């Protein structure tokens, strides 16, 4: 049996140098993104918030993620309002506040952002940060489902399966689940 060939030392050094650092141009990309975010671009503020929240190309920092999402949210940008709501709901990068989460989800939901509509529906279903209202939860799930957001269909299915705020209807529940499944959920 032949023994495996050793890996040349220069290749190991190259891997050591290349792997831990950012991809080529990534630092420059983050710097450019920071410039655009500082200049007031809500879209870039959200992208920078995402980078900080998930550690994409930059060190993970939830307080900085919160800062940039809040900047975008205060400009009325729905795609900044929803993640700000998530951070408030989970207490990431800020103090936990279900009421503030509901506020920001509602701001984005009223602009038609389906993901925020489902987030808000979940809060109404559970009574977290808002007064519990299964009919309001259903209404938000329906709005999301009407946009083809399959997570809304799954939540509608659960309401009908369990008879929460609606007449229990296994056939309707099944139809919602099937729609979501056919859509890839």
KOLFIGU-581166 format. One record per residue: residue in one letter; chain; x, y, z of N, C-alpha, C, CB in turn; residue number from 1. Coordinates in steps of 0.001 Angstrom, whole numbers, plus 500000, padded with zeros to 6 digits. Each point is the difference from the previous one (the first is absolute). Glycine has a CB too. Layout:
BEGIN
A  A  X  Y  Z  X  Y  Z  X  Y  Z  X  Y  Z  NUM
...
//
This chain:
BEGIN
X  A  500846  498827  500000  499154  501173  500000  500890  501234  500000  498148  498765  501217  1
X  A  501541  502152  497895  500780  501241  499904  499567  500967  501086  500271  499684  497519  2
X  A  500678  501005  503049  499650  501034  500980  499615  501274  499236  501581  499001  501762  3
X  A  497485  501773  498810  499565  501213  499311  501144  501000  499874  497678  499639  500864  4
X  A  502273  501108  498043  501034  501015  499779  499787  501148  500979  500188  499370  497549  5
X  A  500896  501134  503002  499855  501135  500930  499574  501258  499240  501757  499002  501523  6
X  A  497508  501828  499162  499567  501269  499418  501169  500971  500087  497559  499600  500645  7
X  A  502791  501012  498242  501127  500940  500024  499775  501109  501026  500439  499503  497581  8
X  A  500613  500878  503092  499928  501012  501061  499454  501326  499484  501924  498890  501131  9
X  A  498472  501510  497657  499527  501290  499498  498485  499996  499809  502209  500348  498869  10
X  A  497216  498471  500774  498551  499902  499838  499309  500160  501356  500305  498487  497994  11
X  A  500229  500905  503026  499435  500146  501350  500056  501454  500465  500697  497645  500532  12
X  A  500410  503012  499180  500132  501409  500384  498982  500844  499254  502444  499670  500469  13
X  A  497389  500044  498245  499006  500748  499207  498596  499809  500562  501442  499744  497960  14
X  A  498203  499015  502377  498686  499730  500575  499826  500721  501330  499973  497777  498858  15
X  A  501068  502212  501967  499944  500679  501288  499778  501493  499813  501506  498258  500981  16
X  A  499139  502313  498037  499874  501442  499750  498647  500330  499395  502474  500157  499677  17
X  A  497054  499006  499417  498776  500304  499256  498741  499706  500809  501229  499503  497897  18
X  A  498675  499357  502748  498746  499568  500607  499481  500880  501136  500685  497752  499370  19
X  A  500128  502687  501578  499404  500730  501118  499497  501396  499656  501493  498712  501436  20
X  A  499019  501891  497535  499651  501380  499702  498787  500134  499114  502361  500547  500248  21
X  A  497196  500682  499542  498875  500233  499110  500369  499689  498563  499149  501746  501554  22
X  A  499854  498009  497642  500222  499739  498578  500596  501240  499359  498083  498351  499928  23
X  A  502640  501475  498970  500589  501160  499335  498936  501052  499695  501772  498521  499010  24
X  A  498519  502693  501347  499073  501100  499741  498912  500151  501039  500460  499666  497636  25
X  A  499419  499352  503267  498916  500048  500980  500150  501171  500960  499794  497531  499821  26
X  A  501407  502729  500639  500228  501132  500900  499641  501297  499291  501830  498739  501193  27
X  A  498582  501367  497554  499678  501185  499211  498485  500120  499825  502217  499824  498797  28
X  A  497113  499010  500982  498545  500009  499855  499324  500500  501272  500166  498099  498379  29
X  A  500292  501435  502774  499430  500430  501276  500250  501488  500214  500345  497695  500952  30
X  A  500849  502770  498713  500297  501430  500144  499076  500837  499120  502397  499448  500522  31
X  A  497388  500107  498259  499089  500709  499097  498571  499975  500511  501486  499417  498095  32
X  A  498128  499452  502456  498663  499850  500570  499819  500949  501185  499939  497590  499253  33
X  A  501085  502495  501591  499941  500909  501154  499845  501448  499527  501428  498406  501352  34
X  A  499299  501955  497599  499901  501363  499457  498583  500297  499531  502404  499895  499306  35
X  A  497005  499169  499970  498628  500194  499488  498993  500056  501150  500626  498804  497867  36
X  A  499576  500337  503136  499099  499987  501154  500096  501316  500763  500231  497501  500171  37
X  A  500992  502983  500031  500191  501277  500703  499391  501157  499213  502107  499104  501030  38
X  A  497879  500770  497645  499433  501051  499143  498477  499989  500028  502012  499845  498532  39
X  A  497391  499125  502095  498552  500002  500175  499222  499017  499152  500277  502311  500575  40
X  A  500388  496821  498677  499288  499008  499194  499385  498941  500913  501569  500402  498052  41
X  A  497100  499580  502035  499312  499047  500871  500288  498570  499568  498199  501688  500427  42
X  A  501832  498071  498286  500288  498658  499489  501381  499534  500468  498541  500444  497988  43
X  A  502437  500432  501910  501355  499640  500422  500115  499921  501525  500893  501093  497928  44
X  A  498306  499674  502776  499980  499891  501457  499512  498611  500418  499588  502487  500199  45
X  A  499398  497006  499107  499497  498656  500297  501043  498945  499634  497637  500789  499607  46
X  A  502993  499371  499251  501031  499047  499590  501144  499985  501016  499390  500366  497574  47
X  A  500998  500801  502910  501041  500077  501015  499510  499400  501321  500932  502060  498883  48
X  A  497822  498195  501461  499411  499377  501189  500037  498482  499900  498519  501994  500295  49
X  A  501134  497484  498517  500066  498547  499784  501429  499486  500175  498049  500153  498418  50
X  A  502905  500586  501022  501406  499585  500115  500408  499905  501468  500518  501087  497782  51
X  A  499099  499903  503009  500330  499972  501428  499206  498921  500739  500524  502450  499894  52
X  A  498211  497365  499762  499188  499021  500709  500512  498574  499780  498036  501534  499776  53
X  A  502352  498162  498990  500367  498633  499671  501508  499785  499826  497787  499806  498927  54
X  A  503001  501259  501250  501446  499871  499860  500444  499726  498577  500053  499186  502312  55
X  A  499309  501461  496734  500333  499815  498583  501028  501034  499561  497703  499065  499559  56
X  A  503551  500509  500334  501050  500890  499534  500494  500973  501053  499024  499786  497775  57
X  A  500449  500093  503422  500338  500916  501085  499705  499269  501312  499484  502092  498583  58
X  A  501161  498332  502483  499777  499352  501293  498543  500215  500453  502450  500340  500615  59
X  A  496929  498587  499837  498619  500051  500480  499896  500980  501170  499616  497608  499256  60
X  A  499406  503297  500674  499806  501000  501049  498527  500401  499988  502411  500850  499801  61
X  A  496825  498581  501116  498552  500213  500003  499601  501436  500337  499752  497626  500644  62
X  A  501057  503062  500157  499686  501401  500310  500156  500872  498756  500753  499651  502380  63
X  A  500257  500057  496820  500169  500753  498753  498907  499622  499001  502494  500117  500389  64
X  A  497110  498621  499591  498895  499578  499134  498744  500792  500378  501001  497662  499744  65
X  A  498719  502397  501550  498848  500749  500489  500084  501462  499557  499826  498447  501977  66
X  A  501340  502154  498186  500208  501404  499634  499629  500247  498541  501830  500161  501707  67
X  A  498648  498980  497383  499756  500225  498567  498567  499678  499602  502390  499484  499566  68
X  A  497020  499482  501035  498593  499714  499707  499117  501160  500461  500441  497521  500222  69
X  A  499888  503030  500950  499209  501105  500529  500088  501223  499090  500378  499136  502324  70
X  A  500807  501136  497134  500167  501115  499063  499067  499819  498798  502412  500286  500731  71
X  A  497593  498519  498695  499164  499717  498830  498518  500033  500374  501848  498596  499020  72
X  A  497809  500828  502118  498609  499948  500441  499431  501404  500200  500453  497791  501099  73
X  A  500351  503085  499481  499538  501369  500245  499801  500801  498718  501181  499917  502170  74
X  A  499340  499564  496722  499750  500625  498699  498738  499434  499350  502467  500366  499720  75
X  A  496863  498709  500978  498785  499407  499463  500241  498812  499092  498997  502212  500168  76
X  A  502200  497223  499863  500371  498895  499124  499558  498685  500630  501970  501308  499100  77
X  A  497034  498043  500297  499412  498775  500557  501030  498907  500219  497880  500579  498870  78
X  A  503082  499307  500227  500994  498944  500130  501012  500298  501108  499710  499506  497573  79
X  A  500223  501667  503019  500760  500315  501199  499131  499871  501239  501453  501533  498670  80
X  A  497250  498720  501167  499073  499935  501124  499822  498564  500502  498826  502021  499097  81
X  A  501046  497027  499979  499798  498613  500418  501184  499453  500797  498571  499672  497988  82
X  A  502684  500439  501523  501086  499452  500821  500181  500749  501319  501118  499284  497903  83
X  A  498526  501986  502123  500038  500723  501272  498992  499368  500961  500701  502153  498831  84
X  A  498134  497502  500654  499001  499294  500803  500512  498671  500520  498236  501105  498671  85
X  A  502482  498166  500484  500568  498711  500413  500974  500196  501163  499743  499118  497647  86
X  A  501123  501882  502238  500970  500235  501079  499294  500390  501295  501707  500707  498301  87
X  A  497253  500115  501594  499229  500343  501204  499291  498764  500562  499676  502343  499121  88
X  A  499753  496848  500010  499266  498828  500467  500918  499032  500751  498417  500254  498067  89
X  A  502787  499560  501415  500920  499030  500592  500977  500603  501007  499794  498724  497909  90
X  A  500235  502604  502175  500933  500655  500910  501430  499865  499540  498431  499573  501846  91
X  A  501796  500573  496869  501347  499888  499433  500530  501391  499674  499467  497711  499053  92
X  A  501634  502672  501575  500593  501311  499747  499261  501139  500665  500801  499110  497874  93
X  A  498151  500572  502858  499178  500979  500702  499198  499271  501073  499858  501495  497939  94
X  A  499475  499270  502905  499135  499379  501004  498790  499381  499309  500760  501656  501761  95
X  A  498809  497205  498724  498835  499311  499447  498755  500843  500232  501078  497751  500401  96
X  A  498132  502446  498542  498766  500767  500116  498980  499492  498982  501291  502020  500812  97
X  A  497825  497080  499608  498978  499497  499086  499098  501109  499444  500055  497856  501262  98
X  A  499715  503195  499529  499168  501105  499531  500676  500754  498854  499017  500207  502300  99
X  A  502282  500044  497843  500731  500673  498924  500120  499087  498785  501279  501347  501696  100
X  A  498863  497360  498537  500032  499044  498889  498694  500090  499220  501536  498457  501296  101
X  A  497349  501543  499430  498687  500086  499346  499863  501302  499224  499008  498583  501813  102
X  A  501474  502509  498760  499928  501299  499326  500738  499956  498663  499852  501152  502234  103
X  A  501383  498350  497773  500797  499995  498775  499486  498989  498992  501963  500719  501328  104
X  A  497551  498127  499150  499383  499051  499068  498783  500640  499337  500810  498053  501396  105
X  A  498397  502654  499399  498800  500639  499453  500363  501060  498961  498808  499572  502165  106
X  A  502226  501192  498109  500420  501024  499031  500356  499349  498655  500859  501456  501894  107
X  A  499876  497453  498148  500388  499307  498762  498813  499254  499389  502340  499761  500888  108
X  A  496822  499639  499958  498841  499236  499508  499026  500907  499252  500249  498394  501920  109
X  A  499540  502801  498585  499084  500937  499338  500528  500458  498640  499231  500755  502251  110
X  A  502073  499084  497543  500580  500316  498691  499969  498789  499064  501474  501705  501101  111
X  A  497986  497173  499386  499838  498826  499154  501123  498986  500071  498727  501443  498546  112
X  A  502178  498664  502421  501102  499038  500107  499459  498707  500621  501727  501878  500237  113
X  A  498189  497073  498949  499363  498746  500414  500656  499376  501224  499372  499636  497637  114
X  A  501951  500380  502422  500686  499408  501155  499589  500713  501290  501948  499358  498524  115
X  A  497920  501949  501419  499585  500764  501178  498539  499711  500332  501670  501801  499437  116
X  A  497515  497975  499547  498592  499679  500236  499884  498700  500790  499349  501189  497871  117
X  A  501461  497820  501781  499986  498741  500755  500548  500215  501406  500273  498702  497862  118
X  A  500834  502045  502267  500540  500281  501335  498943  500656  500881  502302  500248  499022  119
X  A  496991  500722  500418  498966  500700  500762  498846  499053  500331  500634  502169  498881  120
X  A  498989  496997  500168  498950  499013  500247  500353  499081  501154  499390  500098  497597  121
X  A  501852  499485  502462  500450  499117  501087  499858  500696  501354  501614  498871  498423  122
X  A  498733  502418  501617  499856  500732  501263  498531  500103  500408  502083  501305  499471  123
X  A  497035  498957  499551  498569  500068  500321  499458  498634  500407  499750  501905  498395  124
X  A  500731  497046  500972  499535  498657  500345  500367  499643  501440  500226  499323  497595  125
X  A  500975  501053  502818  500469  499647  501341  499698  501066  501052  501781  498681  498912  126
X  A  497873  502531  500643  499787  501087  500949  501305  500532  500556  497811  499006  500575  127
X  A  503231  500941  498639  501316  500474  500415  500205  501436  499527  500909  497646  499920  128
X  A  499156  503293  501023  500221  501402  499659  498768  500733  499515  502275  499359  499452  129
X  A  496659  499894  500333  498715  500551  499557  498895  499205  500700  500953  500729  497720  130
X  A  497849  499807  502250  498882  499239  500544  499696  498848  499050  499046  502059  501156  131
X  A  500804  496746  499405  499753  498832  499151  498735  500186  499175  501155  498543  501677  132
X  A  498950  501159  497038  498859  500077  499095  500228  499020  498858  499569  502434  500604  133
X  A  499759  496442  499481  500155  498980  498962  499456  500475  498660  499843  498239  501756  134
X  A  499123  502595  498263  499457  500512  498731  501001  500946  499328  497651  499785  500912  135
X  A  503055  500994  499891  501024  500896  499441  501182  499176  499489  499295  501858  501579  136
X  A  501086  497114  499153  501076  499112  499543  499626  499395  498654  500652  499483  502389  137
X  A  498132  500020  497517  499518  499387  498742  500064  501007  498851  498481  498470  501314  138
X  A  501100  502751  498961  500006  501032  498950  501417  500245  499492  497976  501075  501037  139
X  A  503011  498991  499855  501385  500224  499568  500549  498792  499250  500344  501522  501956  140
X  A  499322  497275  498494  500442  498803  499283  499409  499978  498587  500187  498743  502188  141
X  A  498552  501639  497703  499355  500027  498682  500677  501001  499071  497836  499343  501069  142
X  A  502499  501814  499455  500687  501007  499168  501329  499463  499476  498910  501833  501330  143
X  A  501812  497478  499520  501282  499425  499575  499779  498886  498982  501004  500574  502234  144
X  A  498022  498565  498025  499714  498882  499090  499548  500508  498636  499377  498569  501963  145
X  A  499857  502509  498010  499534  500575  498729  501158  500489  499139  497878  500665  501125  146
X  A  503251  499594  499507  501196  500415  499255  500859  498796  499600  499975  502184  501239  147
X  A  499539  496609  499080  500759  498805  499673  501054  499646  501034  499595  500525  497644  148
X  A  500314  500086  503536  500959  499692  501063  499498  498757  500731  500679  502459  500262  149
X  A  499997  496425  499522  499519  498700  500450  499964  499840  501514  500887  499091  497905  150
X  A  499925  501644  502795  499960  499920  501466  498634  500490  500506  502524  500355  500128  151
X  A  496873  500602  499180  498652  500456  500345  498990  498884  499821  500612  502322  499327  152
X  A  499545  496889  499606  499094  498871  499755  500137  498941  501090  500144  500434  497534  153
X  A  501074  499312  502903  500218  499018  501072  499296  500453  501275  502223  499345  498990  154
X  A  497900  501930  501339  499351  500495  501223  498477  499977  499866  502000  501453  500454  155
X  A  497481  498827  498370  498558  499867  499789  499583  498541  500172  500016  501977  498422  156
X  A  500786  497120  501036  499719  498577  500167  499927  499603  501467  501131  499569  497829  157
X  A  499787  500960  502964  500000  499675  501432  498744  500528  500691  502506  500050  499987  158
X  A  497058  501166  499632  498786  500548  500609  498806  499096  499705  500923  502337  499778  159
X  A  498947  497243  498956  498863  499153  499623  500129  498583  500549  499738  501368  497938  160
X  A  501471  498137  502155  500200  498654  500554  499588  499958  501467  501886  499604  498382  161
X  A  498447  501437  502373  499746  500019  501437  498702  500711  500377  502445  499948  500327  162
X  A  496933  500724  498697  498785  500750  500295  500268  501225  500852  498735  497889  499840  163
X  A  502363  502798  499889  500369  501194  500765  499433  501249  499325  502109  498861  500811  164
X  A  496828  501685  499778  499393  501215  499453  499180  499754  498745  501886  501250  500955  165
X  A  498038  497512  498628  499227  499594  498824  499321  498675  500333  501593  501196  498381  166
X  A  497439  498428  500806  499398  498682  500162  501019  498967  499561  497653  500902  499625  167
X  A  502557  498102  501200  500963  498946  499674  499613  499388  498659  500436  499517  502463  168
X  A  500534  500418  496629  499713  499515  498648  501238  499288  499449  498336  501889  499613  169
X  A  501765  496797  500626  501174  499256  499547  500228  500079  498487  499639  498481  501920  170
X  A  499298  501589  497303  500147  500076  498538  500656  501326  499598  497960  498525  499704  171
X  A  501594  502580  500902  500620  501305  499713  501454  500011  500448  497771  501129  500248  172
X  A  502479  498315  500932  501370  499936  500519  500884  499243  499007  499151  500071  502396  173
X  A  500355  498788  497150  500758  499187  499041  500287  500791  498726  498944  497918  500934  174
X  A  500070  502805  498568  500197  500797  498775  501085  501055  500186  497601  499622  499399  175
X  A  502395  501047  501747  501041  501001  500260  501377  499345  500087  498319  501422  501215  176
X  A  501737  497448  499472  501282  499293  500112  500499  499542  498628  499364  499246  502314  177
X  A  499720  500230  496875  500391  499534  498655  500500  501152  499134  498313  498154  500173  178
X  A  501007  502995  499895  500454  501174  499237  501422  500388  500401  497620  500807  499818  179
X  A  502608  499194  501490  501337  500368  500481  501029  498972  499539  498985  501145  502005  180
X  A  500651  497591  498078  500931  498933  499598  500288  500080  498495  499132  498521  501868  181
X  A  499841  501697  497329  500192  500130  498550  500875  501197  499669  497774  498932  499620  182
X  A  502184  502075  501232  500829  501185  499800  501428  499832  500505  497941  501344  500175  183
X  A  502342  497487  500393  501356  499722  500444  500262  500245  501469  500667  500558  497753  184
X  A  498289  499689  503022  500195  500255  501440  500158  498697  500738  498664  502103  499852  185
//
